[in-house]
């Protein structure tokens, strides 16, 4: 039995995972993701010329600089599901509008036909009347007796009353015919209406993998444009489109993404008002930005290129070292218009910086954004926002933009301040309210932290509204049970992360303070804008970290709500102020995890929060619990205090009289499904790959 070599496939062969394809003297391997296939050049086909730098390698083989990055499959799976959830709702609305316009056309045509027939009937009656008058004149001039007798006994057909009855009968017949089902009154039936337009732009397409997946996996997408500036990337896109047999579904363009979007904006300006009323547009229903690094340079064009009646803008920013770190504060300001936060909550602050960049850009054009889903994932941010034309909503933008006073060098607490105040005031009749946009008062925080006395730093401005739309998240989650795991390989993680994001959306405790009107929705703020790390709180006090269930039991026992944050493991979001969190930590140390005083540096944040300067001197190595015998708290405090949180100042109960209970049974979640909430790095050097070359 002789060994045989499988023949090489061609570009037009049916694609299959792992097959070898030869095209223009180069060999490619077919890689499958979702329902799409892309061609990855073999290492031998991409060797550097002599004298040039050799291709880097690691334990997994050659470092992939081009074409396929498996690390971001989660991003692509999530994007397809999010676009599908968004698009199904949009398509349904478009079909309703389309059916309404169809009925209007049918009704207009019916009325025109009725008018035409009425005019024809009236003309016929008038012609009959003229003939009758002529016969009468003939009779008066000596016509025969038979004609005279006939004129003396007019029948229904020739009398004026008979003529009107005849016309009415004709009109009634026409009316009955015109009220037949609308499907019979137009050239086409309702079911034959054209598919609603749903256009997607993959603005920075690289290998075209996203566009290929959109074409394969979003059945209602009518137009998909894959654009890239790099000629070699455009060649790769065209090659992959051909290999997938999608030449009729995907339009491949080469050019600067900003220029491409501005050209669409200019073309849209020439549309007539009638076409606009019918929903015709050159703009995209979805614009997807997935660049290497920041997407900030594309914001201006993207918010205008997407439909202004609720188009979807998808943004990826992989420069977490800028928006989630204080190392490049000047660059963060240049790109996003704000200063990042230093501290454990920097990733959520980074999401808000990016959203602020999009929101302020949109506001210049009378556009407003609604974040549908905002995620910090691995090394990048992935954000989905809905863009809508609304001059009324733009007025609320400054009142949803906040500055942050951050105690990054001390205990890690923070206080927020909004640039304007969106204040609801009753109208003159008292039957409703309207909003005033007022100037904010001076600083809401001192230069030093109220908890530890450390100097605070200023961060922002950043977006202060909600990060997610719970209805949108639920629509995606509802699709997961029916999602094919062979197509969407990261469904377990999508479910875990989206469930966690959904849990983050805690409604305001008082139902009367929840949004009731459209304006209330415009003004809605995030009540608890950042997550808290109990590990960091414990580190400040040099104590053991209480478990999540222990902290949950303590907070719930005091009447506060608590949940996780999707950004980091071990993080929590709660409506409890920092004064309560520090009180819980002091009680945790006193009851459950005593510390050694010599581990606390005098004058440090932990020293001040533990109030060791107020306690009796303790011997070196003695448990700090003894230092709390006399008084473990700040002393006399009022029953309530004002705390500036995400929703502005609110009254919170200090509850010094309430006992703090650490009960794992109370804090343990019941009947909770085990979920993959946070990614475990699957291999070494997990992160973004190099930019595509050649």
N, C-alpha and C positions, 0 to 999 in steps of 0.2 A: 504494500500500500504506500503510494508516494505522497509526500507532503505537497499540499497545494496552498498557494497564496491567494487570499480573498481579493477579488478585483476591487480597485479603487472606485469609490462612488464619484459622481460628478455633481456639479452645483445644482442640476435639475433633478437629481435622484431624490426619492422619498427620504426625508431626514430621519435619522435614528440616532439615539444616544450612543456615543462611542465610535461611530463609523468614521473611517478615513475618507476625506474628500480631497481630490486634487483639482486645482484650478489655477490656470496660468502658471504652471510649473511650480506651484507652491502646494504644500500638503497641510491640510487642516484636520483637526479632530472636532467632531460635533459634540457640543455640550447641550444638555437639555435642562431647562428650568421652567416650571409650570408647563404650559403647552407649547412653548417656544423653543427653537433650536438656534444656537449661534455657532459660528465656525471660529475656533481658536487655532492660530498658527502653531504648528509643531515647532519645538525648539530648534530643530535643524533648519527650518525655513526662516528663522528670524535671527540667525547668527550675525554677530557684528562683523563688519569688515575688518580686515587685518589692520592692526594699529589702533583700533577703537576699543573702548572699555568692554570687557566681557560681561556677559549677563550674570547678575547676582544669583546666588542659590542659597537655599536654606534646607532644613531637614525634610521639608515637604517637597523639595525639588526646585526647579527654576522659579525665581520670583516673578509673578505675573505682573507685567507692566501694562498690559493691553487687554481689552476685550471682555474679561469676565472676572468679577469679584464675588465669590460665593458668600462673603461676609454680609453683604447687603441684601440677601434674599429675603430676610425679614422685612426690610424696607419695601421691596417690590411686591411681596405677597400682601402686605398691609395696604399698599397703594392701590392695587387692583381691587381689593375688597372694599376699600373706602370709596373709590370712584364708582364702583357698582352700586353701593348703597346710596350714594348721592345721586347717581345718574338715573336709577329707577324712579326716584321721586320726581326728578326733573322731567323725565320722559312722560310720566303720567300727567304732570301739569301741562306739558306741551300738547299732549293728545287732547286734553280737555279744551285748551284754547283752540287747537286745530279743529275740533268738532264744532265748537261754537262759531268759528269763522266759516266753516262749511255750511252750517245752518243759516248763517247770515247771508251767505251768497245765494243759497237756494231760495230763501225768502225774498231776497232782492230780485232774483230772476222771476219768481212766481208773480210778484207784484207788477213787474214790468210786462209780463205776458198778459196778466189780467187787464192792465191799463190798455194794452194794445188791442185786446179783444173787445173791451168796452168801446173804444174809439171806433173799431170796425163795425160793431153792432149799431152804434149811433149813426155812423155814416150810412149803413144799410137802411135804417129807419128813415133817415133824412131823404135818401134816394127814393124810397117807397112813397114818402109823402109828396115829393115832387111829381112822381108819376100819377098819383091820385089827383093832385091838383090839375094836372094836364088833362086827365080824363073828364074832370068836372067842366073844365073850360070847353072841351070838345062837345060835351052834352048840351051845355048852354048854347053852343053854336049850332044846335040841330042834330045832335047825335041820335042814334037809333033808340027805340023804346026799350030794348033789352038792356042797353047800358044804363038808361035812366032808371029802370026797375032795380037794377043791381045797385046803383048809387043810392036809391031810396031805401034799400034793405042792406046796409053794409054788414058784411060778416066780420068775424073776429080778426081775420087776417088783414083786412084792409082798413079797419077803424083805427083811430088814434089809440083808443084803449087797447085794442088787439095788438097794435104795433108795440106798445109799451110792455104788454104781457109777454109778447114774443121775445123782446129784447131781454126782459128779466129772466125768461126761461133759458135763453142762451147764456146769460151771465151766470145764472145758477149752475148750469151745466159746466161752464168753464171753471167756476169756483170749486165744484165737487171734484173736477179733474185735477185742479192745482193743489188740492189738499191731500193728494195721494202721498204715500211715504216719500220722504226726501230722497231716498236712494234712487227712486224712479224719475226724479226731476232734474238730475244732473248727469253729466256724461259719465261719471263714475260713482260707485257706491261708497258708503262711508268706510267700508272695509278696505277699499282701494285707495284710501288717502295715502299720500307719500309718507315714508318713515320720518318722524321728527328728526331734525338735524341735531347731532351730538358730536361736536368737534373737539379733539384733544390735541394739544401741542406738547411734545416731548422736546423742550427747547434746547437741551444739551445732551444729545442722544448717545454719543460715544459709539458703542457697538450696535445700538438700536434695540437692545434687549427689552427695555421698557415698552417701546412702541410695538414690538412683536407680541409681547404679552397682552397689551391692550387690545390688539387686533384679534388675537386668538380667544381671549377670555372675557371681553366685554362685548357681547353680541349686538347691543344697540348702538355702538359707536359707528358713526357714518363716515367720519373723516379723521384720520390720524396723521399728523405731520411729525416727522422725525428730522430734526435740524441739528447740524453741527458745523463749526467753523473749520475744523481740521479736514483737509482733503482726504487724508488716509482714513479718517473716521467715517467720512461720507461714503467712501468706497466700501468699507466694511459693512456699513448699514445696508447699502444697496445689495451687497453680496448676500447678507443674511436674509433680507426681504425676499430675494429671489429663491434662496434655498428653502424658505418656508412657504413659497407659493403665494405670497401676499402682495404681489405687484399692484393689484387693483384696490387694496385696502389702505396702503401706507404711501404717503407722499414724502419723498426724500428731498430735502433742501439743504444747500450749503450756504452758510452766511453767519454773520454775527447775530446772536440770539436777540440782542437789544434792537438791532436794525430790523430784523424779521418782525418783531412784535410791533415796532413803530410803523412799519409799512402796513400792517393789518389795521392799526389805529387810523392811519391816514385814509385807507380804502373805505373804512367804515363811515368816515365823515361825509362821503358822497352819497350815502343812502337816503332816499326820499323819506319824507315823513310817513307816507302811506306804507312803505315797506317796513319802517320802524314799528308802526302800529300792528303790523302782521307778524312781528317778531323776527324779521329777516335781519341778519347781521353777518359781518365778516369776522366778528370776534369769536374767540374760543369759549366753549363751555367749561373746559378745564385747561389750565396751564400748569405744567409740572416742571419745577426747577430742581435739578439734582446736579449741582456743579461740584468740582473739586474745590473745597474751601467754602468761602462765603457766597451766599446768593444775594447779598445786599445790593450789588451793582445792577441787579436785574429787577429790583422792586418797582421802580418808576414805570418801566415799560410793561411789566407783568400785570399790575393792578389796572392798567388801562386796556390791555389786550384781552382780558377775560370779560365775559358778559357782565354788564352792570346791573342785571336784575337777579343776581344771586349766583354768579359764576364761582367755580371752585379753583382756588389757588393752592397748589401743593409745593411746599418749600423744604429743602434739605440744606442744612448748614453743617459742614464737617469741621469747622474751625473752633472746636470747643475750647482750645487753648486761648482763644480770644474772648468769647462771650461767657465762659464759665471759669475764668481765671483773672487774677488781678495783675498778671505779668505784662499784659499789653493793654492797659487801660486806655491809652491814647489811640490805639488802633480800634478798640471796641467803639470808642466815641466816633471815630471817623467813619466806621462802617454802619453802626446801628444807632448813632445819636445818643448814646448813654454810657455811663460808667458801670462796669460789672461789680459784683459783690465778692468780697473775700470771705470765705467761710464755707461751712458744710452745705449750705443751702444755695450754693452758687449756680447749680444746674437749673433749678427752677427760676432763679433770677435771670439766667441766660435766656430761657424761653421767653420771658417777659421783655427782655431787651430786643429780641428779634421781632416779637409781635409789635412792640412800640415802633420799630423801624418801618414795618409794613403799614401800621395804622396811620402814622404821621404822613407817610408818602401818599396814601390813599386820600387822606383828608384834603390835600391840595386840589384834588379834582372832584370834590363833593362826594367822595366815596367813603363808605364805612365798612369795617370788617367785623365778622363774627367768628371767633375761633371755634372750630368744630372738634378738633382734636390736636393737642399740643404735647409732644412726647420728647423726653430726653432719653436717647437710646444709645447704649454703648459709647461711641465717640462722636455722635452727631445728634442734631435736633431734627425732628420731622414734624412739620406743622401743616395742618389743613385749615384754611380759612375760607369763609364765604364772603364775596365782595358784592356790595349793593350800593346803588346810587341813592343817597338820602341826605339832603341838606339838613333836615331836622336832626338826624342821628349824629352828624358831624359836630353839631354844637356841644355834644356831650363828651367829645374826645378828650379835652383838657381835664375834665373832671374825672376821667378814668386813667389819667397818667400820674404816676406817683414817684416821689423821691423816697429814699430809704436812709435812715440813720442807723448805721450798722456797727455794733460793738465787736468788730472782728478780732481786735487784739486782746479783748477781755473775755467776757462770758458768752459771746455769740448771740445775744439778744438783738432785737431790731424794733424800730418804730417807723411807721410810714406817714407820709404827708402828700396830699394830692394838690396839683397845681391850681385847680379850680374846685369849687363846690357846686355840684348839681343838686339844688335844693328844691323840693316840691313845696309849693305854696297853694293854699286854697284860692279858688277864683271868687269873683264878686258874688256870685249866686250861692256859693257854698255847696254846689252839687258836684264839684270835681276839683281838680288841681292842675296847676301848670308849673313848669320848672323854670327856676331862675339860675343863671350861671354866674356865681358870685366869686369874688376874689377870696383866696384862702388867707387865714390869719398867719401870724409869724410862726417860727419853728414850733413843731409839736414835741420836740425833745430838746433837752439841754445838750451842751457840748460833751458832757460826760454821761456815761450810762447810769441810769437810776438804780441798777441792781448791783453793779460792782465798782462804779466810779471811774472806769477806764474811758479814755477819749474815744469818741465814735468817729466813723468815717462816712462820707456822703456817697451814695450810689444812685444811679438812675439818670434821667427819667426812664421809667419802664411802664409797661402795660399793667394796669391794675384790675382789669375785668376778669371774668371767668376764663379758664384755660380750655374747657371742654363744653360740648353740648351733649347732655346725657342721651337725648333722643337719637342723635347721630351714632353715638357709641352703641346703643342698643340695637340699631339696625344692622350694624356690622356683626355684633355678637350673635344676632338671630341667624346670620348666614353660616356661621361656623359649623353647626351640626351637620349641614348638608355639603360642606366644602370637602372636596376630594383631597385627602392628605398627600396623594401622589402628585397633585398639582400645587397645592399650597403646603409646602413641607414644614412651615413654621407655625401652623395653626395652634399648637399647644401654647407656644409663647405668646402669640397674638391674643389668645383668650385670657391668659394670665395677666398680661400687661393692660389690656383694655378693661378687664374687670377691676383691676386696681385703680385705673384712671377714673372709672365710673364711681367707685367708692370715694374717691377724693372729692367729688362734687357734693359736698354737704350743704343742704339747704339751710337758710337762716332759721334759727330755732323758733322765732316768733312768726307764725304764719301771716300775721298782718303786715309784716315787713317784707314779705316776698313780692316779687314783681306782679302787678295786676294789669297794667296797661302797657302799650307799646313803648311809651316814654319811660316807664319804670324799667323795662328791659334794656333800653338804651343806657340808663343810669346805673344798672346793676354792677356792683363791685364784688371782687373776691373777698369774702370776710376773713379768710385765713391764708394770706398770699404765699407763705413759705412753709416748707416742712421743717421739722426739728429732728435732730439726731440725739437720741438718749446716750449713745456712746460718747458723744462730744460733751454733753452735759456732765456725765460721770467723770470724764477726763479732766474737766475744769476743777472738779472737787477731789480729784485723785481717789475716786472710789470705784468699786465694782459696778458694772453696768446692770441695772435691773432688766429683767426680761420684758419682752413686749407685752405678754399677758399680765405681768405684774403692774406695769405702767397703765395698761388699759383698765385694770380693775381699780386702781387708785383714782384715775380721772373720771371714770364712770360713777364711782362711788360719791364723788363730789358734784355730780350732775353735769359734767362736761362730755362732749363727744370726741371720739378719737378714731382715726383710720390710718391706713398706710399712705405713703406716697410712691408713685411708680418710679420715681427718679433713682432712688437708692435703697438697698436692703437696710433694714433697721431704722428707717426713717418713719416719722409719724406726722400726721396733720391733726391739729386739735384747735378747738375754740377756747381753750384755757390760756390765759395770759401768762407771761413769763414769771410773774410773781407767784402764781400757783405752781408752776413747774418747779421753781426753785424750792418752794415749800415742800413739795413732794420729795424732792431729792434730799433735803435736810432730814425729813422724817425717815426716808429709806436708810440713810446713814445711821440715824439714831437707833432704829429698830432692827434693821436687817444686815447692814454692812458697815460696821464701825471702821474708822480709818485711823491712821497715826498722824498726829499733829505735825510731827517733824517733816512729813511729806508735803506739807502745805507751806509754800514760801510766804513769809509775812509781807503784807501789802499787795499780794496777788489778787486776781479776781476771785479765786476760790476762797482765799482768806476772808475777803470782805463778805462774800455771799454766805459763808458759814458763820460770820460774825464772831470770829475767833478773838478779835480785839475786844469784844464785850464779855467774853467768857472768862471764868477763873483760870489762872495759869495751870497748864497740865504738864506733867513730867514727860520727858522724852520717851516715846514708845507707848505712852498711855493711850487707850482708846479714846477717840474724840467724842464718844457718847457721853463721857463724863463732863466734857466741856459744854454739853447742852442740858445739864441737869437743871440749871436755874431757868434758862429761857432759850428756847430753840428757834424763836421767830423774831420778827422785826419789832416786837413790842406792841404798843398801842396802835391800832389801825382802825380806820372807819369801816363800817359794815360793808360799804361799797366803795369802789374807786373807778375812775375813768381810765380806760386803757385804749390807746390809739391802735386800732387794728386795721385790717384790709377794708373793712366797711366803715371806717371813720371811728369816732369815739363812741364807745358803748359802755353801758353799766355792767360790770361783772362782779360777781359775789366773791369776796375774799374768803368767806366761810371759815374763819379761824376757829369757830366753835365746832365745826364738823371734824370728826375723826377721820384720818386717812387710813384706809384699809387696803392692805396688800393681800389679795386673795386670788390665786391663779384660777380657781374655779369660776369666779365672777368674771374675770377678764378673758377666759378662753372662749373662742368663737365656736358656736354650736352648729352642727350640720353644715359645715363649710367644706366645699369641694377643694381637694388639693390641686393647686394651680402652679404653673411655672411662671412665677411673677417676675423673676429677675434672671438675666442671662448669665450663665456660667461660660467663661471663655473656653471654646472647644479646643483651642490649640495655642501654642506659644505665638507671641507677637500678633495677637488678634487686633486688627485695626484697619484703617484705610490703606489701600495699596497705592503704588506710584501712579502718576498720571500716564495715560496711554501714550506710547511713542511708536511710531512706525508700524 
